[in-house]
Each structure stands twice: as structure tokens, then as C-alpha cells.
Amino acid sequence: MWVNRKSPRFVVTALFVALAHALGTSDLGQAVERAIPRPLEHHPGNIFLEGESVRISLPKQGVWQLLDADNRSVKTVVANDNLVELGSLPVGFYRLKNEDYPDWVSLGVIAPLKVPTPQTSPIALDVAMSWFYREDRMADVASLCALAGVNWVRDRLSWGEVEPHRGEFRSRTRYDAAAEIQSACGLKVLQVYHASPKWANPETKRFPIDWRNCHNFLKAVAERWKGKVLAYEPWNEADIEVFGGHTGAEMASLQKAAYWAVKSASPETIVCWSVFATNNAAHLEDIAANDILPYCDTFNFHHYRPLEDYPSLYESFRQIAGPRPLWVTECALPLRWSGDPEKQELSDEDLFEQARRLVKVFACSLHEGTAATFYFLLPHYVEGPTQFGIIRRDLTPRPAYVSLAAVGRLLADARPCGKLAEKDVWGYLFRAKPDGKSRLVLVLWSKDQRNLPLPVKPVALYDHFGRSIELPAESLPLTAAPIFAVFDEDSLAQFDLVNPPQANPVPVSSPCPVVLQTLWPSDKIDLRQSAYRVKLDGQDLSFPIFIYNFGQTGAEGTIRVTVPTGWEAKFIDHCRLAAHERVEHTLQLVPPKSGWSGVAVTRIEGDFGTLGRSVLSFRLVAD
């Protein structure tokens, strides 16, 4: 999924200063100190901490009913001057309704964080700050993220907007403001882009033609935002047509150029894998053949799949990722809006279903072993009939925002312990730090109502909004709404668990600064097979092969080409490059005279001595 909503830029307001409670970064790309966030004085989004007096503005005077998340009336209030004092409210999601007003006004009350959000917490959020919010609103939005207990946030970047002409960078952009404001709020920022400027490739949704352009851009922004943007995805969902429709070989080659760009500017900055939108087996085989693990610090992918699909889906990526941490940088179980097309709002039933689904998505994803799970999406955003956002246009919450705050607190720094072996129960046990101390937190629900006996009594129980629930005497009543049960850490042995999945411990080689690339017309790509289509006309096949040296010194090595049985290859057997040089050679392939079918894999491998080995593997199919 993607968003690209441009807004006029405004100067950064004094709110930026108000958020500077977490200022200061180190060369290690970690916040030096992260304070416990407090709401801004004007309480953007009508978000309050439990214990605060709730005071909000209403769109009209008159009599309003305050309803809780169960649609029960809490109190009747009279607004004489559009401002109402609601006093102190318990944790939860609330709405105010007036018979003469066609919409509702929402607010959220969340528990205060007892300690700063852990630097290693996997709770993350796609915010798309730069494309959704003006600079004078960014501080409000960053505050909402920090209050929810979010660790990482994902932004959006336009390469052409920052570098409109080759080598010419704008001195100040909205991306600078977003990086400064979010990092000042104690949030860790992941940045990503998905298009080339026209000067780098007239077919802008495709990768740049010359890897040096991508390398120079990423190096420049990694230097510019060092300590503020702590991670980069070199491209978004390049494996699908809407973002270029690239083969695994192309993605792997770009990845290597991007890795050397970021690391040359900021060695501690995280270089993520160029995130997958699908788990197409051909793409996975293609990148595995291209030895990409040395060139990524995390392995990233997206999904919008049913919960039942998670085990097989994650396993397909886990096998390729090896020991690299899994990052899911977009995920959700989205719902369709209904009613007024101007509001694009979920039905009442689906508003609360979105809140339940958010908790389930995090629980199932974290059980699969992700180091970071980014929920899609914070802002009000629709694609066709689907509403993704967990806050509204005016920043006020949908119920799912309050559920996010419950996840941010109760699953802070969560690490999976296993899944309950109980049949027909979704139950995931984590070691987490809900109050700064290590606890066991069990997230569980069932399709049908039932009572579940527990081997040990919890010390605390919360619903999916983070509201405290009375502890049961013997068994725990379950419904489709997830609940959080907190236990002492030493009770782990009492649970009958299925162990969580483990990373694939494959060895990882060292990265080589020599990078190989081939170019093929985009209309001759078979995405399903992650391959280049070639005609069988009895002629030899010719491919341009570009060799780059992104190292600081010259490189010299031998080249070997491996082709399928019955094929022949003609290519150079030795290569010498100066630092930052790019050379072009032609690879000629001679297919079997008898023809061929299926996928033919060509592998070019360069041995550059102490600099390492460089690999380019690409796939061919008959057109």
C-alpha cells in the first residue's frame, strides 16, 4: 500500500520546541535518552491521560451525550460556549453525540506510561508524516505517536523533490521538518521512497538506470539526516507493477548499491531490505540466488492477509531472511467505509472491529518473531472503499488508536514465548515490559464464547482498550474481543505452549563493493516468474552488464559465468575498476539449438580478492 498526499509546507511552529523532551542523538543511531511523553497543553486529537481533567471543544452548543466504547451513556453535558468540562474519565474510547449534529466527536483516555518506551520495543506505526501533515501539524501527530507507546515510525520520501536535478539538492524540505520533529519526540524514523526522478529514469516508477544516481542520493540524505532518520528502505514494494514491477535480480542489485551508499555516510544507520509486497516464490528464489543478506540489516515485507495465513507467510520469508531480523513495515486487516462519501467513515460495528483487529494483528505478527511490526496506518486514508486510518482527519481517535496505546503499553519490548496449545483458542504469550519490569503477557481470544481455565491466576487483566477487568475466580471468559492477561515472570513453566518459530541460522558472507547490474525492457519482464522474457529466434542473446565499484579503492578480479546445461556464455574473464567507476560489457548467451522451456538461470560471479565476491543471478523464460 502507498500514500502520496502532498500538502503545502509551513514553518515549524513552537510546538516543535515543546516536543524536544527527547532531544539528542548519538552516532550509533539511537536516542541518547527517551523521556516519558506528556500530552501537549492543547491536547491534539482529544487524547488525555488517565487522571487528567478532560476539557474539549464541541462544534455547536447544546445538550450532548457522552458514550463509552460499549455505547453506554456516561453522562449528559451542556455546552454553552462550545467548551465542555468532562472531568476525569477512566481509560477508554468515548464519543459525544448531539441529536441536532450529524456527526460525533471522539476522545481517548489512555493510561500514563510508567517508563519511557523501550528502545527495542517492536511496536511501530506507519505514519507517512511528510505526505499527510503540514509542518505546523507534525508536532501534534508526533505527540500522538509517542503517547501511544510507539517506538518506530515510517515516513515517505520523494527523491525528485529533494534532488530535482542531478547533484542539485534543495536546502530545506518537509522531509527535513518531519525528521527533526519525529526524532525530537523520541521516535525512531524509517524512511522509504518508490519513484525515480525523470532525470534518473524517464519511466519514473522504475529504478534509476544508473546505480550511481541512487547511490549518490541515498548517501546525501543519510549524511543529511544522520541521527534523525535511523533506517532506510531503498524502495517500496518493487516486486509489484504499481511500483515498477521489478525482478528479484533487479531488486537485489539496487539493494547492494543502496547498502554502500547509506553505510558510507552513516555506518550505524540501518539498511533494510527493499520491502516485498508479495511472497511470490520466484522472487524469493531470485533474491536468494543473488546473495542479498550481507547487504541488509533487516528483512522487510508487507501483508494484508488473514491471521490464519501468518504461519506459512512468515515462514516463506524467514527461510530467505536467515538470521536477519524480520520487519513488517505495513500490515493490517482493513475494513471498508460506508455511508457519507465525504466522511469515508467506518460503520459503528466496523469502528470497533478495527480496534479488535489491530490487537490481533500485533499479537500474531509478534509471535512470528518480528523485531518491528508497523501497523498501517495512523492517518485518515482510503484506497477505494477501504479505510485504513486509526485517527480521523482532525486527529481525533477512532477506537483503534486507543487499542494501539494498549498494545504500546502491555506489549512494550515483547518477545514471543509461544502459543497456547489449547484448541480453538488464539493465545500468544510474550515476555514484555508493561510497566518497565519483565512480565508475562498473554493475548488471547476465541471465535466463540467460552471459558478457559488458566494454570495460574493473572496479576492483572485488561481488555483491548487497556481497561482494567476484574480478575476471574477460576476460568477466563473469552470472546472474539482480545484481552491481555499479565502474569509474574516466574510462571512461564505453568503454560502448555507450542514454541514460537525460530530464525533460519544460515551463514552470511561479507558484502562486496563491486556491484553487477543488467538492464532489460520493463515490458519484457515476467513478474510471476521473476524473469526476463526472451525470443526463441535462433539468434544469440545479448545482455548489457554494468559493473560498479562503490569502494574507496580500486578493484580487480576474475569473472565466471555459469549457465544451464546445453547453454553457452561469452563474457569477460577479468575486470579492473577504479574507485566509483562504472564499466559496461556485453554478455552473450547461446541457448540450446533444440530449444528450451521453463526458467533458465544465468549466474555471474566476480572474485575480487580481499574485497569479496560479487554475484548477479538472473532468470530467463521463453517469450
N, C-alpha and C positions, 0 to 999 in steps of 0.2 A: 504494500500500500504506500501511497505517497501523497504529499500535500504541497501545494505551491501557491500560497495566497500572499501576494505582495501587498505591503502597506506603506504609506509614506513614512519617512523617517522623522523622528522628533529628537530634540535634545534630551539627554538623560537627566531626569529630574532629581530632586533632593531625596527621593525615595531610595535611589541607589546608595546614597550615603547611609541611610537608615538600615540598609541590609548588610553593611560591612562588618558585621559581628564575626565573620569567619575569614577576614582578610588574611592574606599571607600564603604564599605557596613556596614549595621547595623545588630544587632541581630534580627531585625524584617523582615529580608529578603528583604529589599527594598534598592535601591540605595540611598545613602545619598544625592547625587547631580548628576544631569544629565546635561551635558553641551550641547550646540548646536553643533552638529558634523560638522566638516570641512573635505573636501577631503584630503587624504594623498597627499604628494607632487608629487608622481609619478602617481596619478590618476588611480588606478587599475580599470580595466573594462571600461576605457574611459568614466567615469562618471564625469561630470562637473556641477558646479552650475552656474545658470544664472548670467551673468556679468563677469565670468572668461573668459580669453582667452583660446581657445581650441587649444591644441597642441598634436598631436598624431603621432604614428609610423605607417607606412604602410609596407606591405610585399614586395613591389617592387617599383622601381622608375617609373616615367611616369606620364601620364595625368589621373586624377581621377575626377569623377563627384560626388559631394555631393548632395544627395537626402534627402528630408524630409519625414515625415510619410505619406504624401499624394503622394509620389513618384514624387514630383516636383523637378526639378533641382534648387538647391540653389546657387551653384557656381561651377566653374571648377578650380581645383587646380593642380599644377605641383609639383610632389615630386622628387627633385633632389638628396636627400640624405636619403630617406625613412622617413624623418620627415616633417610634414606639419603644418603650422600655419593657422588655420581657423578663428581666431579672435573670437569675442564674438557672440554667437548664442542664439536665443530665446529658451525657453523651448520646448523640443520635442525629438523625436527619429530620428536619422539620420543614413544613410548608405553611404559609399563611394564605388564606383564601377569603375573598370578598364576593358576595353574591352579585355585585354590580361590576366586577372586574373580570375580564375574560381569561386571565392567566393567573398563575400562582407565583408567589415569592418564596424562595427557599433559603435555608440557612443550615449550617452544620455546626455541631458541637463535638469536639474531639478531645481525647484525654491529653493532658500535657506530657510531652516526652520527659522522662526522668533523667535520661543521659543523652548526649549527642548521638545521632545516628552513626553506627559503626562504619568505619572507612571500608570495610569488607562486606557490608550488607549486600545481598543480591537483589534488593528491592529497587527497581528502576522504572523509569517512565519516559515514554516518547512525548516530548513537549512541542517540538517544532517551533521553538520560541521565535526565531528570526523571521519566519514566514507568516506567523499568525498574529503577532502582537507588535504594536508601535513601541518605540523606545520608552515613551512615558508610561507604558503599562507593564513593561517587562519586570520591574521590581515587584509589582503586585503578584505576578504569576510565579516568579521565583520563590516568593514568600510562601505561596500555597504549596509548592513542591516540597520545600524544606519542612513546613509544618506537618505534612503528611508522613514524614519519615523516609523520604526518597533519598537514595544515595547517588545514583547516576541519572542524568537526563540526556536525551538525544535531541540534537538540533538539526537544522537543514542549512545547506550552503549552496550558493550559486557561484560556480567557478568564474563564469563570464562577467558577473557583477563585480567580483573582486579584482580580476585581471582582464579588463575589457579588450586590451591589445597585448600581444606577446611581450612580456617583460615590463609591462606598464601596470602598476598596482595602485588602486585607489587608496588614499591615505586613511580614510575613515569610512566605515560601512556599518550597517545594522548588525553585522556579524561580530564586529568588534564590541559593540554595546552588549549584545547577548552574552558573549563570552565573559566579559567583565562582570556583568550583573549576576549571572548564574554562579560563577565561581566565587564572587564576593559573598554570596548567600550560603556558601559551604557545599554547593552542588558540584559534582564531577560531570564534566561535559564531554559527550561523544559527538563528533561532527561527521557529516556524510554529505555527498553530493551525487548527482546522477546524470549530468549532461556536460558535453564539451562546448566551449565557446566556438563560434563559427570559424574563427581563425585557426583553431586546432583541428577541427573536422567539420566540413560543411553539413555532414549528416550528424547533427548535434546530439542525437540520442545515443550515438555510438561512441566508443572510446576514442581518445585522440589518436591521430595517425602516427605521430612520433612520440614515443615514450618520454623523450626528454622534456616535452612540454608539460606533461603530467608531473614528472619528477621535479621540475623547477617550481611549479605551482605549489605542490604539497610541501616542498622544502621551505618555501617562503612563508606559508601560513603556519607551519609547525614552529618556525622561529618566531613569528609574529605573536602567536597565542601560546607560547610555551608557558606552562604552569597554569593556564586557564582552560584550554582545550586539552584534555588528558588522553584522548583516544580518537582515532580516525578509522572510518570505513572508506576504502578508496573508491567505492561505487555502490549504489543501491540496486539490489535485485537485477544484476546484469544478465541473469540467466533467463529473463522473460522478455518478450518482444517490446513491451511498452518502455523498457529502459535499455533498449539496444539489441536484445536477443543475441548474446554472445555465447560462444562455446566455452567449455571448461578450459581449454588451452589458452584462449584469449584472456579469460579471467585470471588464470594463473600467471601469465606473462605480465599483465598490468600490475598484479599484486606484488611481484618482485621489484618492479620499478618503484612502486609506491613505498615499499618497505625501506628501500635505501634512501628515498627522499626524506621520510619522516625521521629515520634514525640518524641521518647525517646532521639534522638540525637539532634534534632532541632525543637522545638515545633512550631516555626513560619513558617517552610517550608510547602509548600502546598502539600497535598497528593491528587492526582487526582484519579478519578475512572479509573479502568483498561479498557481503552477505547474500545468501541464497533466498529466493522466493519459493522454490520448489525443492523436492528431494528426488529429482529425476536421476535414476541410476546411472545413466550415461554421463551426465555432468559430474557426478561423484567419481566415477571411474576415471574420467578425463583429468580432473584436477589431481587425483591421487597419482596418476602416471606422471604428472608434472612436478612432483616433489615440492608441494607448497608449504608444508609445515614449518620449515626453517624461516619462512617469510611472513608468518603471522603469529601474534602473541595470543590471540583468541580466535575461536572458530564460530562464526556468526551465521544465524539463519532466522527466517521468519515463518510463522504459521498462523492460520485461522481455522484450524481443524478441530473436529470433535475431541473431547477428552479421551475417548476410547482409543483414538489413533496415536496418542502421545508415545506409548512404549515403542512401537515399531518405527514411528517417525524419528524419534530422538536416537534410536539405535542406528538408523541408517547414517546419521551424521556422526555419531560417536565413533563408528568404525573408521571413518575417514579422518576425524579430528585427532585421533591418537591421544596424547597427553595434554593437548591444548584445551584450556577451559572453554566450555560452551557458553556463548552469549546469545540469547534470543532477544533481538533488538526490535521486534514487533510481534505482538501476539494478542489475541482477543477471541471471544466468541460473540461477535457483534449481532445487533438486533436492528430491525427496520423501524424507522419513524413512521408515524401515522398522523392523520388529522390535518391541521393547518399547514400548508406547504411553506408559509413564511416562518413558522416556528421550528419546523423539522424536529418535532419533539416525539420522544417515545411515549407509548401509552402508559398509563399508570402501572399496569401489570408488568410491562417490559422495563420500566424505570427500575423497579425493584428486582426484576430478574437480572438486569445488568449488574447490579450490586452483588448478587449471589454468584454470578458467573465470574466476576473479577477475582474473588477469593479462590474459586475452584481452579481457575487458570494458573494463578500463582502457586497453589499447592501442588498441582500435578506437574508443572514445569520444574519447580524446585526439587521435587522428588527425583526427577530425571537427572539431577546433578548440575544444573546450570549455575555458573558463577554470577550471572546477572540476567534477570528477566525484565525486559522493558515492556510495560503494558501499553497498548495502542488504543486510546490516545487521550491526552489531557484536554485539548481544546474542543469546542463545538465544531464537528467536522462530519460532513456526509459525503458518501460516494453513491450516487443514485439514490436508492431508497434506504440505504444503510446509515445509521447514526453511530459514530464511534466515540464521540466525546463524553467525558465524565464530568465536565463542567459546561455551563451554558455560555452564551455569548457575553453576558455581563459578568462572568467569572463566578456566579453563584453555583452551588453544587447540584449535581444530580446525586442520587443516593450512592452511586458507585464511588464518588470521591470520599465519602465517609468510610466506605469499606476499604478503600486504599489506605486511609490513615490507620485502620485497624490492622491491616497487613503490615504496614510500615513499623508499627509498634510490636505486635505479637510475633512477627516473623523476622525481626531485625537480626541480621547476621545468621540466618537459618542455614543449617546443614542437614541433609536428609539422614535419618536413621533407618527408615524402612517403611513398608506399607503394612497395615493390619492384614493378617491372614484371614480375617472374618469374611465370609461370603456375603455378597450383596451389600457391602459397606465400603464406601470410599473413605479410607482413613490413612493419613500420612503423618508420620511422626518426625519431628525435627528437633535438633538441638539448637536453641536460639537464645537470644538475649532480650526478652521483652521488657526488662527493667534494668538492663545493664549487667545482670547476673545470669549465668548459664542456667537455663531451664529446659525441660522437655515440653514441646508444644505440639499437641495433636490436633490436626484439622480434619474434621470428619463430617460426613453427611450420608444420606441414603436416598434411593429413589422413592421408596415408600416409607411411611411412618413405621417406626419400630423402636424397641428398647434394647439398648446394647449394654450388657454387663461389662464393667471395666475391672481389670485386675488390681487396680489401685485407685484410690479416690483422688481426684484432682485437687489442687490447692486453689484454683480459680477457674472460672468458666465464663466465656464471652460469646455473644452472637456475632454475626458477620459485620455488624456495625461497630463492634468493640464495646457493646453494652454488657455490663456485668449480669450474669444469670445466676440464679440461686443454685447452689450445689445440690445434686441429687442424693437421695439416701442410698440407693443401691445401683440401679441401672440408669443409663443416659438415654433420654428420648431423642431420637433422630428424625429429621425430615429432610427435604430437599434443600433447605437452607443450611449452609455450613456453619459450624461452631468451632471455637477454639477452646481446647482443654489444656490447662497448664499444670505440669507435674514437677515435683522435685527431680533434679538430675539423676539422683541415685536410683530411680525406679525403672530405669531402662530395661533391666533384665526381666521385669514382670510382664513385658509385652511379647505376644506372639507375632513376629514380624517376618515379612518377606524382604530380604536385603535390597537396598537400592542398587540401581545399575552402577557399574564401575567404568572408568575411562579405559580406553584401549591402549595398553602400555607399549606402543611401537616406538622404536628408536627414531630420533630426529637428527638429521645431519646438520651441517653448518651452512649458512647462507653464502652464496657466491655473488660478487658484484657484477659478474658478467651475465647479462640477461638476453635471451633469444626471443624473437618475435616473428610471426608470419602474418601477412595480410591477405584477406580473401573477401570478395564482394559479399555484402550483407545479404543480398538476395540469393546467394548460393550457400546458405547455411541451413542445415537440418537441425533445428533445436532439439527435437525429440531424441536424436542420436548424438547430439553434441558434436557434429561433424560437418566437414566441408563437402558439398556435392561437386562431383567432377564428371565430365562426359567421357563415355567409352567410345572414342572415335579412332582408335588405333594409334593415336599420337602420344608422345611423351608428355608428362605433366610437369609444369614449371611453377615453382613457388618462390616468391621473394622472401628471403630470410634476412632479418636485420639483427645485428649483434651489437649490443651496447656494453660499455664498461662504465658503471656507476661508482667505481672505486677511485681512490685518491692517487693510485699509482698505475703504471702501465700493466697490461695483462697479456700473457702469451700462453697458448695451449694447443692441444690436439683436438680434432673434431672427429667423431664417429657417428655414422648414421645406421640405424637398424630399421629394416623394412620386413614385411611379411614374406614368408616363403614364396618363391616364384617372382618376386619383385626385384628390381634393381634400382640403385640410387647413385647419382653423380653429384658430388659436393666437395668443397674444400676439405682438406685433412689437417690444416694448420691455420691458426689465426693469431694475429698480433694487433692489439689496440692500445692507444694512448688513453690516459685518464679522461673520462667523459666523452670518449669518441663513439660514433655510430658508423658502422660499415654495413654495406648491403652485398649479399651474394645470392646466387640463384641455385636452388635445389631442383634437380631434375629427377623425376621418378618414372620408371618404366614398368607399367603394370604387366601382368602375365598375358601372353598372347591369347590364351584361351579364355580370357575374361575373368571376372571375379564378382563376388557378391558379399553381402554383409559389410562389416566395418573393418577397414584396413588401417592399422596404426603405424605411423612413422615416428621414430624417436631420434632426436639429435642430441648428442651428449658431448659437452666440451670439458676436457680435463685441463684446468688452469693451475695445476700445482698447488702451492700453498694458499691460493685464493679460493680453491674448492672446485666443485663440479657444477656445471650449468646444464639444465635439461629443458628441452622443448619437445613435447609429445603431442601430436595432433592426429585426428581421426578423419578418414575419408570414406564416403559412401558413393556408390554409383548413381548418377543422375539419370 
